[in-house]
């Protein structure tokens, strides 16, 4: 359904320092970097699925109210590592790792990045 997703940042270097370990915990890697931001995807992929960039219009980045990116996690341990890496690299807790009422195996964690964007990681595999 989606070709890619982009979040805005006012500090691309800070965003990379946050997203490299946070998305790395889920098995994603930084695939592209330029002065305005960077893109992430599965190692070896020919395109990026997620971008973090300075806004193209030159105005300050802002977090959307009601928007969130959710990343697929390969395991509950990866969800835990995602959350811990986010907190260790300047993120804010928006929901500790744990089961949620959205399904019998819906294990998720929620964070805000240093720019205020909301993100989550979810594993729906049975333990």
C-alpha contacts under 8 A as a table, 3 or more apart, distances in Angstrom:
res1	aa1	res2	aa2	distance
2	X	5	X	7.39
3	X	49	X	6.85
4	X	48	X	6.97
4	X	49	X	4.44
4	X	50	X	5.56
4	X	51	X	7.53
5	X	49	X	6.31
5	X	50	X	4.87
5	X	51	X	6.18
5	X	69	X	7.88
6	X	50	X	5.77
6	X	51	X	4.51
6	X	52	X	5.60
6	X	53	X	7.12
7	X	51	X	6.31
7	X	52	X	4.86
7	X	53	X	6.48
7	X	63	X	7.97
7	X	117	X	7.14
8	X	52	X	5.67
8	X	53	X	5.08
8	X	54	X	5.45
8	X	55	X	5.70
8	X	61	X	5.10
8	X	62	X	6.78
8	X	63	X	7.52
8	X	115	X	7.81
9	X	12	X	6.04
9	X	15	X	6.88
9	X	52	X	6.46
9	X	53	X	5.62
9	X	54	X	4.96
9	X	55	X	7.07
9	X	60	X	7.84
9	X	61	X	5.29
9	X	62	X	7.67
9	X	115	X	5.98
10	X	53	X	7.97
10	X	54	X	5.58
10	X	55	X	7.82
10	X	60	X	6.28
10	X	61	X	5.72
10	X	115	X	7.39
11	X	14	X	5.41
11	X	15	X	6.23
11	X	54	X	7.22
12	X	15	X	4.95
12	X	16	X	6.15
12	X	35	X	7.59
12	X	36	X	6.23
12	X	37	X	4.91
12	X	38	X	7.51
12	X	52	X	7.23
12	X	53	X	6.37
12	X	54	X	6.64
13	X	16	X	5.16
13	X	17	X	6.36
13	X	37	X	7.47
14	X	17	X	5.07
14	X	18	X	6.36
14	X	114	X	7.89
15	X	18	X	5.08
15	X	19	X	6.00
15	X	37	X	8.00
15	X	52	X	7.14
15	X	113	X	7.83
15	X	114	X	7.18
15	X	115	X	7.95
16	X	19	X	5.11
16	X	20	X	5.65
16	X	37	X	7.65
16	X	38	X	7.03
17	X	20	X	5.76
17	X	21	X	7.28
17	X	89	X	7.20
18	X	21	X	6.30
18	X	22	X	6.33
18	X	86	X	6.70
18	X	89	X	5.31
18	X	90	X	6.90
18	X	91	X	7.62
18	X	113	X	7.33
18	X	114	X	7.72
19	X	22	X	4.90
19	X	23	X	5.54
19	X	24	X	7.63
19	X	86	X	7.93
20	X	23	X	5.75
20	X	24	X	5.70
20	X	29	X	6.88
20	X	30	X	6.59
21	X	24	X	4.75
21	X	25	X	6.09
21	X	82	X	7.85
21	X	85	X	6.07
21	X	86	X	7.68
22	X	25	X	5.45
22	X	26	X	7.30
22	X	81	X	7.75
22	X	82	X	5.03
22	X	83	X	7.41
22	X	85	X	5.20
22	X	86	X	5.48
23	X	26	X	5.24
23	X	27	X	6.60
23	X	28	X	5.26
23	X	29	X	6.82
23	X	82	X	6.84
24	X	27	X	5.00
24	X	28	X	4.99
24	X	29	X	5.78
24	X	82	X	7.98
25	X	28	X	7.41
25	X	78	X	5.86
25	X	79	X	7.86
25	X	81	X	5.67
25	X	82	X	5.21
25	X	85	X	7.49
26	X	71	X	7.95
26	X	72	X	7.55
26	X	73	X	5.46
26	X	74	X	6.83
26	X	78	X	5.61
26	X	79	X	7.33
26	X	81	X	7.92
26	X	82	X	6.59
27	X	42	X	6.91
27	X	43	X	7.85
28	X	40	X	6.48
28	X	41	X	5.29
28	X	42	X	4.85
28	X	43	X	6.37
29	X	40	X	5.46
29	X	41	X	5.70
29	X	42	X	6.09
29	X	43	X	5.69
30	X	33	X	7.56
30	X	38	X	6.94
30	X	39	X	5.77
30	X	40	X	4.37
30	X	41	X	6.63
31	X	38	X	7.60
31	X	39	X	5.74
31	X	40	X	5.31
31	X	41	X	6.46
31	X	43	X	7.41
31	X	47	X	7.76
31	X	48	X	6.62
32	X	38	X	5.39
32	X	39	X	5.03
32	X	40	X	7.02
32	X	48	X	7.61
33	X	36	X	7.99
33	X	37	X	5.99
33	X	38	X	4.24
33	X	39	X	6.51
34	X	37	X	5.52
34	X	38	X	6.15
36	X	53	X	5.44
36	X	54	X	5.35
37	X	51	X	7.33
37	X	52	X	5.52
37	X	53	X	4.19
37	X	54	X	6.35
38	X	51	X	5.79
38	X	52	X	5.64
38	X	53	X	6.51
39	X	48	X	5.34
39	X	49	X	7.22
39	X	50	X	5.62
39	X	51	X	4.28
39	X	52	X	6.46
40	X	48	X	5.03
40	X	49	X	6.04
40	X	50	X	5.19
40	X	51	X	6.30
41	X	45	X	6.53
41	X	47	X	6.97
41	X	48	X	4.77
41	X	49	X	5.21
41	X	50	X	6.61
42	X	45	X	5.48
42	X	48	X	7.92
45	X	48	X	7.34
48	X	51	X	7.05
54	X	58	X	7.46
54	X	60	X	8.00
54	X	61	X	6.85
55	X	58	X	5.61
55	X	59	X	6.46
55	X	60	X	6.99
55	X	61	X	6.04
56	X	59	X	7.84
61	X	115	X	7.70
62	X	115	X	7.34
62	X	116	X	7.52
62	X	117	X	7.88
63	X	67	X	7.81
63	X	115	X	6.99
63	X	116	X	5.51
63	X	117	X	4.88
63	X	118	X	7.67
64	X	67	X	5.25
64	X	117	X	7.08
67	X	117	X	7.92
67	X	118	X	6.92
68	X	117	X	7.08
68	X	118	X	4.89
68	X	119	X	5.18
68	X	120	X	7.36
69	X	118	X	6.71
69	X	119	X	4.74
69	X	120	X	6.33
70	X	119	X	5.66
70	X	120	X	4.62
70	X	121	X	5.48
70	X	122	X	6.97
71	X	119	X	7.67
71	X	120	X	6.13
71	X	121	X	4.69
71	X	122	X	6.38
72	X	121	X	5.79
72	X	122	X	5.31
72	X	123	X	6.25
73	X	76	X	7.28
73	X	78	X	5.93
73	X	79	X	6.03
73	X	121	X	5.83
73	X	122	X	5.39
73	X	123	X	4.95
74	X	78	X	6.42
74	X	123	X	6.20
74	X	125	X	7.94
75	X	78	X	5.14
75	X	79	X	6.62
75	X	123	X	5.64
75	X	125	X	7.06
76	X	79	X	5.02
76	X	80	X	6.32
76	X	107	X	6.54
76	X	108	X	8.00
76	X	122	X	7.95
76	X	123	X	5.90
76	X	127	X	7.84
77	X	80	X	5.01
77	X	81	X	6.16
78	X	81	X	4.93
78	X	82	X	5.99
79	X	82	X	5.07
79	X	83	X	6.31
79	X	97	X	6.67
79	X	107	X	7.65
79	X	108	X	6.45
79	X	109	X	6.33
79	X	121	X	5.67
79	X	122	X	6.49
79	X	123	X	6.98
80	X	83	X	5.29
80	X	84	X	6.21
80	X	97	X	5.89
80	X	109	X	7.35
81	X	84	X	5.07
81	X	85	X	5.94
82	X	85	X	5.26
82	X	86	X	6.15
82	X	109	X	7.96
82	X	121	X	7.12
83	X	86	X	5.13
83	X	87	X	6.34
83	X	93	X	7.87
83	X	96	X	7.30
83	X	97	X	7.07
83	X	109	X	6.20
83	X	110	X	7.10
83	X	111	X	6.92
84	X	87	X	5.27
84	X	88	X	6.13
85	X	88	X	5.03
85	X	89	X	6.15
86	X	89	X	5.26
86	X	90	X	6.49
86	X	91	X	4.92
86	X	92	X	7.42
86	X	111	X	6.94
86	X	113	X	7.35
87	X	90	X	5.68
87	X	91	X	4.73
87	X	92	X	6.02
87	X	93	X	6.84
87	X	111	X	7.94
88	X	91	X	7.15
90	X	113	X	7.03
90	X	114	X	5.79
91	X	111	X	6.33
91	X	112	X	5.43
91	X	113	X	4.64
91	X	114	X	5.43
92	X	111	X	5.52
92	X	112	X	5.00
92	X	113	X	6.66
92	X	114	X	7.62
93	X	96	X	6.79
93	X	110	X	6.46
93	X	111	X	4.83
93	X	112	X	6.54
94	X	109	X	7.66
94	X	110	X	4.81
94	X	111	X	4.80
94	X	112	X	6.58
94	X	118	X	7.99
95	X	109	X	5.51
95	X	110	X	4.72
95	X	111	X	6.83
96	X	108	X	7.82
96	X	109	X	5.22
96	X	110	X	6.55
97	X	107	X	6.88
97	X	108	X	5.37
97	X	109	X	4.22
97	X	110	X	7.48
98	X	107	X	5.23
98	X	108	X	5.68
98	X	109	X	6.69
99	X	104	X	7.94
99	X	105	X	6.76
99	X	106	X	5.58
99	X	107	X	4.33
99	X	108	X	6.38
100	X	103	X	6.98
100	X	105	X	7.99
100	X	106	X	5.63
100	X	107	X	6.16
100	X	108	X	6.91
101	X	104	X	7.23
101	X	106	X	7.24
102	X	106	X	6.05
103	X	106	X	5.08
103	X	124	X	7.95
105	X	123	X	7.45
105	X	124	X	4.89
105	X	125	X	6.16
105	X	126	X	5.69
105	X	127	X	7.81
106	X	122	X	6.69
106	X	123	X	6.14
106	X	124	X	4.71
106	X	125	X	7.82
107	X	122	X	5.58
107	X	123	X	5.23
107	X	124	X	6.15
108	X	120	X	6.78
108	X	121	X	5.53
108	X	122	X	4.37
108	X	123	X	6.47
109	X	120	X	5.49
109	X	121	X	5.62
109	X	122	X	6.87
110	X	118	X	7.23
110	X	119	X	5.84
110	X	120	X	4.34
110	X	121	X	6.83
111	X	118	X	5.76
111	X	119	X	5.42
111	X	120	X	6.16
112	X	115	X	7.55
112	X	116	X	5.14
112	X	117	X	5.22
112	X	118	X	4.43
112	X	119	X	6.18
113	X	116	X	5.22
113	X	117	X	5.36
113	X	118	X	6.56
113	X	119	X	7.52
114	X	117	X	7.53
